[in-house]
């Protein structure tokens, strides 16, 4: 079901999804009140939801859905600052992902982004609905590049490092990851290992996401800037639209924020971050892969594992989408599989080992 007050948007999304035989648009509504009437007749598997609408806003509607019958919701939001803030609140309330739309030229934008829209709906359809409630002709797909497009493979000095430098924790996540990261980071004390994070998220939203987490956490959470140091008690989140790599100068770790092609159809890519951790931190790193669709991060986590790093995957029972962890487990990249609520303790143990 598509819920958006713009007839142009409803039509453009409907036409985009109609091309894929695996997706049926059962209804479109101009606001949540109309949508609720239609949902009394047939409940959708996935809802595409705008935020700013007449009579009832999308965030209020989302909270109502999650309290009564948790259903995968994809937010279709403007990139405007006001829309971005509301979208972050929606992710916190249980939405699984974001489709960004401009204020002008929306129809052309959605047509150009047809593959992204289809993939967002398919990812949402695979979401574990029990994990969604908030916790206290399609364009040809882009080529699926590997991390080789950004950083060369092969172990650097990190492979032979002994555990004499600070532990670096690398976390990769996607669909459902905003809630998962909140659950993990809010349980870490101010003194914990330095953390580097890739969360698949569009530009501009990562800064707001980091700011929100920083207000909730004891640790310092910020969107990464080129050259930022990785130090205990700090978590750096890769900016949307950029790759983030770990680097090392002597005993000090820092991050590089760089442009580059999409890797596994993502930028930032978890594989890119994890490979850099394998090269420059080696056995001093601790890798964590959590909820998300696809396989980004699986090969990078295997490289970390082969470099001597300890690795953890979130288990299926706590994942919104058990895609990325499942692929990492299949590759033999994972030492331990843990439910989400046990990952913070594992991070702290890694920092003491």
Secondary structure by P-SEA (a helix, b strand, c coil): ccccccaaaaaaaaaaaaaccccccccccccaaaaaaaaaaccccccccccccccccaaaaaaaaaaccccbbbbbccccaaaaaaaaaaaaacccbbbbbcccaaaaaaaaaaaaaaaaaaaaaacccccccccccccccccccccccccccccccccccccccbbbbbbbbccaaaaaaaaccccccccccbbbbbcccccaaaaaaaaaaaaccccccccccccccccccbbbbccccbbbbbbbcccbbbbbbbbbcccccccccaaaaaaaaaacccccbbbbbcccccccaaaaaaaaaaabbbbbbbcccccccccaaaaaaaaccccccccccaaaaaaaaaaac
